[in-house]
């Protein structure tokens, strides 16, 4: 997976959240939040495709506890 969540990157979410401090980049909760904000799209196989470059402030907000 790319570090910057670049457009076109395909991310396979983990089964469950690991409940770490800032959520990890594969956390299903973080990916769902990015989907709600329009930065990601869920495919039929359960993976997410990043649609556009996610700004740092949006990443931090999505990963916050």
C-alpha positions in Angstrom: 0.0 0.0 0.0 1.2 3.5 -0.7 2.2 5.7 2.1 0.4 8.8 0.8 -2.9 7.2 -0.2 -2.4 8.3 -3.8 -5.1 8.2 -6.5 -5.6 4.7 -7.9 -4.2 2.9 -4.8 -6.1 -0.2 -3.8 -6.3 -0.8 -0.1 -7.5 -4.0 1.5 -8.9 -3.2 5.0 -8.1 -5.4 8.0 -10.9 -7.6 9.4 -11.2 -5.6 12.6 -9.8 -2.4 14.0 -6.7 -2.9 16.2 -7.7 0.0 18.4 -4.3 1.6 18.3 -3.8 5.3 19.1 -4.0 6.9 15.7 -5.8 4.3 13.6 -3.6 2.4 11.1 -3.9 3.1 7.4 -5.7 -0.2 6.8 -8.3 0.3 9.5 -11.8 -0.3 8.1 -13.1 2.6 10.2 -10.6 5.0 8.6 -11.4 3.8 5.1 -15.1 4.2 5.7 -14.6 7.8 6.9 -12.6 8.5 3.7 -15.4 7.0 1.7 -18.0 9.3 3.3 -15.8 12.3 2.6 -15.4 11.4 -1.1 -11.7 10.3 -1.1 -12.3 6.6 -1.5 -14.7 4.2 -3.1 -15.6 0.7 -2.0 -15.4 -2.1 -4.6 -17.6 -5.2 -4.7 -14.7 -7.3 -3.4 -14.5 -5.3 -0.2 -11.3 -3.4 -1.1 -11.2 0.4 -1.4 -9.8 2.5 -4.3 -8.5 5.9 -3.5 -10.0 8.4 -5.9 -7.9 11.5 -5.2 -4.9 12.6 -3.2 -6.0 12.7 0.5 -4.7 15.9 2.2 -2.8 15.4 5.4 -5.5 17.2 7.5 -8.1 14.8 6.2 -5.9 11.8 6.9 -5.3 12.9 10.5 -9.1 13.5 11.0 -10.0 10.1 9.6 -7.4 8.3 11.7 -8.3 10.2 14.9 -9.8 8.3 17.9 
